[in-house]
Amino acid sequence: METNRYKGFTTATYYVSDSAKEFLEQLSVNRVVHKTILIDDTEYIASGVAFEYNGANFQICLVTNPDVILDHNAYLNAKVNLTAMIVVVLAVFLVFLVMLTAYNIQKQSQLADKEDECLELRETIEKLNRRNIDKAFYDVSRNVFSGDAFEMFMNKLSDRKISPVTVLDVETKDNEMFDSFLECSNTALGDNVFRFNMKNGVIRLVFVGIDNETANTELAELIKRGGFGIDNADNEQKEMGQNG
């Protein structure tokens, strides 16, 4: 029987090397002892403990191949290293994710600020454009008003009690002189001189806040400077009226 195979097998017949005998001598009750021993010229790691049972002393030993322990330790070491590496990678990824989120939030905030600035700038530009358009539309030196608006304009001046107001007509001989006179009057006459196209080459000048003498003097200087060949005393230049 298999049981008979180990009859007569004792520690004395198995632990015959000096290191094994020394290991057996070191065993004590209820204290586990570990030691590297030689059995048949092969190195093992022995673990043993002594104990009492039913008044008798016993010794129990466990012999393990060192390669098994080393392999197990290597496995545990690799497992620990892999776990540590995974933790480090996760930590780096988490930090990167936090930084990326913070970066995106900062960029979105900057983009919102830029959009607000662009909106404010656009509104400012639109206001300036409207102001420039209105200024250009009502710029006396650049605009010639229709003769149909003359009566309404005079009524407005009268309602506001503005005086003195001098009205003079200039009759041009042809379209070339008409355009030339208007071009020269753009800079020669001030912003308080309104020009109306009365048709048939007649330009009506309304001097607001300027008396008759001053108005005639300014017109004479303009005619002389432009060389229009218009006599300030003839009927081509007529004083239509003066309020004041």
WOFEN-V705380 format. One line per field, one symbol per residue. psi: psi as a letter, one per 40 degrees, with the letter a starting at -180 (. if undefined). Layout:
psi: ???
This chain:
psi: iddedehehiddedgeiddddddddehihfhhhhihihhfehhihhhiiiiihfeihihhihhhhddddddddddddddddddddddddddddddddddddddddddddddddddddddddddddddddddddddddehdeeihiiddeddddddddddefhiihhhiihhididdddddddddedddiaeehihhheifehhhhhhhehiddddddddddddddefefhheeaeehihdihh.
